[in-house]
Amino acid sequence: MLHMDGESASIGIGAMIVFIALILVAAVASTIIIKSVEELSQTVEDSLGERDYSKIEARSVYVFQYEPCWQSLTSEESDCPSNQAYGHHEMEMHFQLEGDVAIPASSIFYHISCPEPRSSVPTRISGFDEDNSRTWDSRHSSADGWSSAPFNQGGVVLPGESMRTDVVAIDTLQPETTYAVMLDLYDNKNTLTNADDEGCVIPVDYRMRLVISIEGGMESYYVIKCPDNYIATGCL
């Protein structure tokens, strides 16, 4: 007949208590983790849901740079060499965020398209922040020393800061505040190869379509046409 002394019984009971305690701790930890994930998921859904009625309202669009000759400071297309009759064209847009919540600049994109025939790919998509922007330095920005300005790199700044190198790009946009961002129309001939021939010239003889979208929010649609290609000409 098998006998168990008191000491062995105590060890067995103690081990059982520890085992049960570990199970309880694991159960509590699992519950906390699951709840945290659910709350985080709900927070993300609520955040995106709050953007449902957020949109970008363009207040004005100006000619910012008109460079008719590829990588040249020449201001007249008639002066371009025959193999450089492609320019770098940029516009400045002043805009406000409509809605009730702040929006990261990284979640906003613009898309331009045009019937301008010289570009093999007459569309461009770019972001409102320096990481997602696909800007290309103009000759004027390099020659005049402001190529490193956040605006020139595609970042959002305040009006009047487009050529300033001592400011920081704005990462989070607040409703009802006026901001400035570059619409880089590109060159139509951006490098020596044809692979990236995209974009539009300043829309004087045609209408350019501009679409601005917010991730999880609304899209804004505009038609851009300029009376001429002089700097600071209004086009909206």
MIKE-636006 format. One record per residue: x, y, z of N, C-alpha, C in turn; residue in three letters. Coordinates in steps of 0.02 Angstrom, whole numbers, plus 50000, padded with zeros to 5 digits. Each point is the difference from the previous one (the first is absolute). Last residue first. Layout:
! residues N
XYZXYZXYZALA...
//
This chain:
! residues 236
496805400746953499434996250025499375004249996LEU502365006549950499764995149951499384996150023CYS501845023750030499484995850029499674995549949GLY502585010750008499365000449965499504995250034THR502405003150053499475002750044499335001049965ALA502044997549837500034998450070499465003850039ILE499594994549740500425004450041499954998050074TYR498884991149790500464996150041500485004350041ASN497295003649914500685000249972500454996150047ASP497674999450034499985004749944500685000849966PRO499144977050126500345006450013499945004649940CYS498714977350128500185003249937500275006950014LYS498964975450125500495005450003500145002549930ILE498054985850156500255001049932500455006150002VAL499164981050200500085006849975500234999849928TYR499024984350232500125000249928500045007349977TYR500204982450236499835006649974500225000349927SER499344979550198500405002649946499755006949978GLU499874986650253499685001649937500505002349948MET500654982850206499595006049996499705001049931GLY501594982750071499434999450045499535006049999GLY502245005549904499894993050017499454999550052GLU500115019949823500214998550069499854992750014ILE500405016249760499664994950040500314999350068SER499735016049757500354999650065499614995150043ILE500305007649722499614996350050500434999550063VAL499885014449748500334999050064499524996450048LEU500435006749717499564997450052500414998350062ARG500275018349782500304994650038499524997950055MET499775012949746499804999650070500314993950033ARG500945016549787499564994350014499815000250074TYR501535015649902499624998349940499534994050011ASP501375008050180499765006149968499534998449943VAL501284987150210499394999249958499735006649974PRO502564990450056499535004850029499385000149955ILE501164977549971500265006849999499505004550036VAL500314973550062499655004849957500395006549998CYS500514971250053499835006650026499685004549947GLY501934979549973499325000650025499875007250021GLU501964982149914499725005949968499275000650019ASP501774983050062499635004250048499745006449968ASP501244983249875499604996050046499575004350046ALA501705005449821499295001449989499554996750052ASN502665009750027499614994449973499275002049992THR501605014950094500194998849930499624994249969LEU498765013150191500704997849996500154998649926THR497935009750049500315001050065500724997650005ASN497975008949840500614996349983500465000850060LYS497895008150026499844996549938500614996349973ASN499845012150215500345002949943499724997949933ASP498705003350252500564996449971500225003049934TYR498345006850172499744997449937500534995949963LEU499475006750263500564999449953499754996749937ASP498995014050210499754995349951500544999749946LEU500175008150271500175000349929499624994749961MET499175013350229500364994149978500145000749926VAL498955013750243500265000349931500374993649984ALA497875009450184500674997249988500195001049927TYR498075008350205500235000449931500724997649995THR497924992950174500645003549997500245000049927THR498014988250092499905007349994500645004050004GLU500254975350093499455002949961500005007650002PRO502304986150021499435001750042499455003049957GLN502254982549959499615005849978499385000850044LEU502624988850019499294999050016499615006449983THR502354998949953499814992949995499264998850011ASP501685020749904499464998850048499744992949990ILE502575010649952499374997949970499494998350054ALA501935018050047499914992750000499324998449969VAL501915021649971499374997750029499964992449995VAL501735014949907500064999950073499354997850034ASP500455004249761500344993850019500044999350076THR498305013349809500385000350063500294993250018ARG498485007349815500725000049985500435000050062MET497574999550013500174995449945500754999749985SER498445011950166500594996350020500284995649945GLU497945013849997500575004550009500644996550019GLY497724988050062500105004749944500565005050016PRO500214976750120499535005550002500115004649940LEU500544973549982500245005750040499445005150004VAL500624972549916499495005250012500315005350045VAL501474983749826499675000550064499495005650004GLY501604993349817499334997249998499625000350065GLY502225009149935500054992750007499314996750001GLN500255023649993500294997449938500084992550001ASN499215010950194499515000849947500274997149935PHE501475000950187499494994850005499475000449945PRO502505008849954499405002450035499474994550003ALA502204999749886499884995950060499395002350040SER500805011449802499804993249979499844995650061SER500745024349968499464997850043499744993049980TRP501785015449894500184997650067499424997850044GLY500295008149757499865005250050500084997650072ASP500334985649807500415006049988499925005250054ALA498684980150005500714998450010500435006249994SER497705002049956500094998450072500734998450015SER499375004049774499995006150040500114998550075HIS499804982249845500655003449993500025006350042ARG498444980250084500035004449942500695003249997SER499294975750115500265006750009499995003949934ASP498244981050065500635000249965500255007250004TRP498084982550138500205006249969500694999349968THR498204985250118500454998049946500215006349962ARG498954991850262500015004649943500514997649949SER499584990050218499594997549945500015004549938ASN501255005550199500144992949989499634997349939ASP499705022650081500654999249968500164992749985GLU497445008450003500545000150048500654998249964ASP497764999849903500045006550032500555000250053PHE499884984049764499735001050067500095007150026GLY499594988749738500515001850049499675001450067SER499674991949720499724999250067500565001450049ILE499375004849718500474999650056499614999050064ARG499834999649702499694999750067500554999750052THR500154998249745499745006550023499614999650066PRO501914987249848499584997850056499715006250032VAL501295002949811499794993249985499564997150055SER500275026349921500204995350052499744993049982SER499495019149867500724998949997500254995050052ARG497645008649961500244994249961500754998750004PRO497905009350166500605002949969500394994449965GLU497924999550137500024997549932500625002549962PRO499744994650275499905005249950500024996949930CYS500054996450298499974997049934499835005549949SER500754994450283499885004749945499984996149934ILE499774996250286500064996849935499855005249946HIS500704997750286499685003549944500174996449935TYR499794994550288500334999449936499655004249948PHE500254993650288499695004149949500424999549936ILE500534991050222499414996449976499645003849945SER501965008150122500204994049963499404996049973SER499825019450143500145001949930500174993949958ALA498374998550215500724999949984500105001849926PRO497915009350147500184994749952500755000149989ILE497865008850186500665001249969500184993949957ALA497395006550045500584996850030500635001949963VAL497725006849940500035001050072500634997250032ASP499485010949739499824994350041500105001650074GLY501275009149766499305000550022499834993750039GLU502365013849930499704993550015499305001250027LEU501425016349823499794998850069499724992950006GLN501825015249822499414995850013499854999850074PHE501645009649774499805001650068499344996550014HIS502094995549812499304999850019499925002050073MET501835002149777499915000450073499255000250014GLU501634989749785499485004550023499964999850076MET501844993749776499754999050068499455005150016GLU501704987849790499465004750016499714998350069HIS502114996049808499824998050068499505005350025HIS500554991849731500145004250058499864996850067GLY500754996549721499574997050052500175003750065TYR501195000549777499365003850002499494996650045ALA502394994749926499855001850069499345003950006GLN501214992549796499944994050041499825001550073ASN500345017549837499504995549972499894993850042SER500775022750120500294995649948499484994949978PRO499095023250098500234993450019500364996549942CYS498855021850004500725000150010500284993150018ASP497665004849972500315001049935500765000050005SER498604999250194500064993549967500345000649932GLU500425016050216499624999949938500104993349964GLU501145006550205499295001250014499565000049938SER502484988550103499695003849945499245000650012THR501684987450131499695006050028499665004349946LEU500384971950009500295006349977499635005850032SER499514974949986500575001550043500385006349977GLN498254995149831500194994850047500655001850036TRP498265018449908500554995949973500254995350054CYS498225015650045499814996649937500554995649971PRO499165009450243500654998949969499894996149936GLU498645013150211499914998349929500694999749969TYR498725000250262500604999949958499814998149929GLN498265005650150500565001050045500675000149962PHE497185004549964500614997949966500595001550046VAL497624995950116500405004849964500554996649960TYR497474996550144500564996549967500365005149956VAL498074998750225500315003449943500574995649973SER498444992050164499795007050001500295003949941ARG499324972950062500495004449970499735007149999ALA499434978650162499695005349960500555004749974GLU499704973250101500455005649988499645005049955ILE498884981950184500205001049931500465006149996LYS498404981950176500595004449993500175000649926SER498274986150109499795006349972500575005149995TYR500354977750085499524999049947499825006449964ASP501494994950196500245003349939499484999849944ARG499724989250213499955007250009500235003849939GLU500224976550009499305001949993499915007550007GLY502124990450038499845000249929499295002249988LEU500624997350221500415005449971499855000749926SER499014982350119499695006450017500365005749968ASP500924978649975499375000549963499665006750014GLU501934995050123500175001149931499375000949958VAL499694994350223500265006849996500185001749928THR499334978250049499425004550002500235007349993GLN501654983450017499644999349936499425004849997SER501144998650202500425003249950499664999849932LEU498954988850176499965007250010500415003749948GLU500114976550001499335002249980499945007650006GLU501974990050077499974999749928499325002549975VAL500284998150231500415005549974499985000249924SER498924982250112499635006350009500395005949971LYS501034978950000499445000149953499615006550005ILE501744996650155500265000849933499445000549949ILE499424995350223500255006949994500255001349929ILE499334978150055499425004449998500215007349990THR501684983850031499684999249934499415004749993SER501064998950208500435003349951499694999649931ALA498934988450173499935007250010500405003849948VAL500234976850003499325001849978499895007550005ALA502024991050083499984999749927499325002249973ALA500234997950232500395005749976499995000249924VAL498994981650103499605006150012500375006149973LEU501124979349994499445000049953499595006450006ILE501724996550154500275001549934499455000349947LEU499424993150219500165007249998500275002049932ALA499604977350042499375003649992500125007649995ILE501874986650044499754998549933499355003849987PHE500925000750217500415003949953499744999249929VAL498984986950165499835007150009500385004449952ILE500534977050007499345001149970499795007350005MET501964993350107500105000049928499355001349963ALA499914997550234500345006249982500105000649925GLY499124979950088499505005450004500315006749979ILE501454981650014499524999149946499485005549998GLY501544999250178500345001949937499524999549942ILE499244992750209500075007349999500325002449935SER499844976850041499345002949986500035007549995ALA501924988350066499864999049929499335003049980SER500575000350229500455004549962499874999349925GLU498854985850158499755006949999500425004649957GLY499964973749937500105003850062499785007249991ASP499154976649885500295006649984500075003850064MET499724972149912499885005350050500355006449978HIS499054974349897500435005949992499795005450050LEU499914971650003499585005950000500445006250000MET
//
